[in-house]
């Protein structure tokens, strides 16, 4: 069936969004055991609850929840037991929501007539770093819980900075900043809204990291190992610089579409790669006293396969996470190469939006991993 010619895509998107929210709300009210307990709580809210309280799992039975703090207790529990982290269902759901939200953002940018430029792209980078830093605030909260020192942030408000809710919070914060900036620019208060957007993100980032450093300096629960941040950021900058030099000298076509933005993409994903390698294999040598494990599918599979194929003596010497760094670099370079001139000419807003999302999914988690290891939490 053909859609009416006068159908507003933005209104259609908003109607679909509200329809989905209302359907879930009504379903949860009418069929609480099936819709809420069996779907919404099991795959979304339950894992967040466990994460916020540092629990091994949370069990829901008969509409009541119980937090358990040992694997044996979780294995013996009756009811719906969930653990912190992602599941196949939640991962697919988040992917669908992400695509849907990207379409909404694209429609909004068209309506606001936002200019998608490299300057705008760079202005959003502080918000990507901020998302990772806010996740570390929640990690610090859990560290205080485990030390029986209470919660720095109360529950459930702290859930706003736990995945997946933090993505919606960051989306709303960035969108609100952008709308305010564009409004001020159109009224002649600002010459360039990009500067305002980048400034707000930078102030929020500095404030968040500053607060974490303050906690580190005034408590014994959170420590400070600056060498981890130096290795991660320095290594990523070196890799990004080498990529730019090599591509400009031997393969200029790689940067035809993205230009110098390609450096940011490679840098952001290299931050993620190095932070993972340092966290998984080198925190013992650095002396943090904290052991980390892989949570994401690709990272975990890389470590597992490397441990099986690599000689034990070599794994003992250099660890098993190092291939993940090269996977991240290769993937980033491939993305930069794929985004050629044609993509930006045909649909610049869509191209920039995708490139923003690609950088965010690397830089956000990488920032979190780096800061967690730096603070030994």
C-alpha positions, -999 to +999 in steps of 0.1 A: +000+000+000+014+034-010+018+060+017+001+094+012+022+120-005+016+145+022+027+121+050+053+138+072+081+113+079+090+131+112+054+128+125+052+092+113+084+084+132+071+101+163+038+082+160+057+049+158+079+058+188+049+067+210+030+037+197+058+014+208+061+030+242+024+028+248+022-008+236+049-019+260+033+001+289-001-014+283+014-049+278+033-046+311+002-035+329-022-061+315+003-091+313+029-082+340+044-117+343+049-121+305+057-086+293+074-070+323+089-100+342+096-122+312+108-095+288+114-059+301+128-069+335+146-100+323+165-085+294+167-048+303+160-036+339+172-067+357+208-066+344+209-029+352+198-036+388+225-062+391+251-039+377+241-010+399+245-031+431+275-051+421+255-083+424+264-116+408+227-119+397+192-106+406+164-131+408+127-123+403+100-146+416+063-137+420+069-100+413+096-097+440+134-094+434+164-106+453+200-097+448+226-125+452+263-120+455+278-155+447+277-177+416+266-207+437+236-189+451+227-177+416+229-213+402+206-226+430+180-198+428+145-203+416+128-179+393+141-156+366+178-150+373+198-123+354+234-112+355+250-079+347+258-074+310+242-081+277+223-110+262+215-120+226+180-106+230+191-073+246+219-069+220+195-074+191+169-051+207+195-024+213+206-027+176+170-022+164+164+007+187+197+023+176+188+021+139+153+035+147+168+064+168+193+071+140+164+076+116+148+099+141+179+119+145+183+122+107+148+135+104+154+160+132+186+172+117+168+178+084+140+197+101+164+219+120+185+223+088+217+214+107+249+218+087+268+185+089+304+196+087+337+183+100+336+211+126+302+198+139+316+162+140+346+173+162+322+193+185+305+160+194+337+142+205+335+155+241+301+140+245+314+106+233+341+108+260+316+120+285+295+089+280+324+067+290+333+089+319+298+087+333+299+049+332+330+051+354+310+072+379+287+042+382+316+018+384+329+040+413+295+037+429+298-001+428+333+001+442+320+019+472+292-006+476+317-035+476+338-017+502+306-014+523+310+024+522+274+031+509+264+045+476+278+077+461+247+079+439+213+065+450+194+037+432+173+039+410+186+073+397+221+058+392+205+035+366+204+065+343+242+062+338+241+024+332+237+008+298+213+010+280+198+040+297+229+061+295+226+061+257+192+077+260+205+102+286+235+111+264+212+114+234+188+137+252+217+158+266+234+162+233+201+169+215+191+196+241+225+212+238+223+212+200+187+227+199+198+255+224+229+262+203+210+264+170+183+287+186+210+310+200+228+311+167+197+319+147+189+348+171+224+362+165+237+354+200+262+329+187+283+331+156+288+294+153+267+268+172+294+242+169+316+261+194+288+262+220+281+224+215+317+215+219+321+238+249+292+223+268+304+188+262+339+198+273+328+215+305+307+184+314+336+161+306+361+181+327+336+182+356+330+145+355+367+135+353+376+161+378+350+146+403+365+112+397+400+124+404+387+142+435+373+109+448+406+092+440+425+118+460+402+119+490+394+081+495+413+049+497+387+030+477+397+046+444+433+047+434+452+065+406+475+049+380+481+077+354+505+054+334+474+036+321+459+067+306+492+078+293+498+045+275+463+044+261+460+079+249+497+081+238+495+048+220+463+057+202+477+091+191+508+074+178+488+048+158+465+075+144+495+096+134+511+067+117+479+059+099+476+094+086+512+096+074+511+062+057+477+068+040+487+103+028+520+089+015+510+056+000+472+055-002+455+089-003+423+073-017+416+059+018+409+094+031+391+108+001+358+110+018+365+115+055+397+137+052+412+144+086+381+130+103+396+096+095+423+103+121+395+106+148+379+073+138+412+054+139+422+072+172+389+064+189+388+028+181+425+024+189+418+039+224+392+011+228+417-016+216+446-004+238+424+000+268+412-035+264+447-050+261+460-030+290+430-039+312+429-076+304+467-084+303+488-057+319+471-043+350+490-069+371+523-058+358+514-021+364+503-031+399+466-020+401+456-052+419+424-055+399+416-082+374+392-075+345+375-099+321+359-096+286+322-088+284+317-082+247+313-111+223+341-102+198+366-094+226+359-125+245+361-147+214+394-131+204+409-138+238+396-174+238+409-182+203+443-166+210+447-185+242+440-218+223+463-211+193+491-192+210+519-211+229+514-209+266+548-193+272+539-165+248+505-160+264+523-157+297+547-131+283+524-109+262+489-119+271+460-130+249+441-098+242+466-081+218+449-093+185+418-073+195+438-041+191+447-050+155+411-060+148+400-026+160+426-007+140+418-028+108+381-022+112+385+015+117+408+019+087+383-001+066+354+022+077+374+052+068+382+038+033+345+028+027+333+063+035+343+078+001+333+110-016+302+094-032+286+086+002+291+122+014+278+137-018+247+115-020+235+119+016+259+141+037+237+140+068+233+103+068+270+098+062+280+120+090+255+105+113+268+070+107+304+082+111+294+097+145+278+065+156+309+045+145+332+067+165+310+067+195+308+029+198+346+028+200+355+059+219+327+056+246+336+020+258+373+027+253+371+058+276+353+037+302+378+009+301+408+033+303+394+053+332+384+022+351+418+008+349+434+042+357+414+044+389+417+006+396+380+000+400 
